[in-house]
Amino acid sequence: MSQAVQQIKERISITDVIGGYVRLEKAGNNFRARCPFHNEKTPSFFVSPSRGTYRCFGCSKSGDIFSFIEEIEGLTFKETLLRLASQAGV
């Protein structure tokens, strides 16, 4: 299973996944947005394409594409894995 996870991470950009839910703005090498997990007026949610991770400095939620989809869609890890695997063609 971990090989499938790695293949998915290589084939699907975290910015593409998160950008489907929030409007990302370029901020140096990273992207920022208003956090989709809590209400805020100024962006404190950052996405690092080079690390494949996100972090909100307001509510402290962080993770990768899998934890993002699990959290925002309310899915289990297995459901998330199947959805992203289908998208990635794995």
C-alpha positions in Angstrom: 0.0 0.0 0.0 2.8 2.5 0.8 4.1 2.1 -2.8 0.6 3.2 -4.1 0.7 6.2 -1.7 4.1 7.2 -3.0 3.0 6.9 -6.6 -0.1 9.0 -5.9 2.0 11.7 -4.3 4.3 11.7 -7.3 1.5 12.0 -9.8 -0.9 14.4 -8.1 0.2 17.9 -7.1 -0.9 19.1 -3.7 -1.6 22.5 -5.1 -4.0 21.0 -7.7 -5.8 19.1 -4.9 -6.1 22.0 -2.5 -6.6 24.5 -5.2 -9.8 22.7 -6.0 -11.2 23.8 -2.6 -9.6 27.2 -1.9 -8.1 30.0 -4.0 -4.3 29.7 -3.7 -2.0 32.7 -4.0 1.7 32.4 -4.8 3.8 33.4 -1.8 7.5 32.9 -2.7 8.1 29.2 -3.3 4.8 28.3 -1.5 1.1 29.2 -1.8 -1.2 30.7 0.8 -5.0 30.9 1.2 -7.6 31.4 3.8 -8.0 28.2 5.8 -10.9 26.0 4.7 -11.0 24.4 8.2 -11.8 27.6 10.2 -13.2 31.1 9.5 -10.5 33.7 9.1 -10.1 37.1 7.4 -6.4 36.9 6.4 -4.6 33.9 4.9 -2.7 31.8 7.4 -3.0 28.5 5.4 0.2 27.7 3.5 0.9 24.9 1.0 4.5 23.8 0.2 4.6 22.0 -3.2 8.3 21.0 -2.7 7.4 19.2 0.6 3.9 18.1 -0.5 2.4 19.5 2.7 0.0 22.1 4.0 -0.1 23.9 7.4 -2.5 26.4 8.9 -0.8 28.7 11.4 -4.3 29.7 12.7 -5.8 26.4 13.7 -2.6 24.2 13.5 -4.0 21.7 11.0 -1.4 20.2 8.7 -0.6 17.2 6.6 -0.5 16.0 3.0 -3.0 15.4 0.2 -4.4 12.4 2.0 -5.1 14.1 5.3 -6.5 17.2 3.5 -9.1 15.1 1.6 -9.9 13.1 4.7 -10.5 16.2 6.7 -12.4 18.3 4.1 -14.5 15.5 2.7 -15.0 13.5 5.9 -13.6 10.3 4.3 -11.6 7.4 5.8 -8.0 6.9 4.7 -9.1 3.9 2.5 -11.8 6.0 0.8 -9.3 8.8 0.2 -6.7 6.4 -1.1 -9.2 4.9 -3.6 -10.4 8.3 -4.8 -6.8 9.7 -5.3 -5.6 6.4 -6.9 -8.4 6.6 -9.4 -7.4 10.3 -10.2 -3.7 9.4 -10.5 -4.3 6.2 -12.6 -2.6 4.0 -10.0 
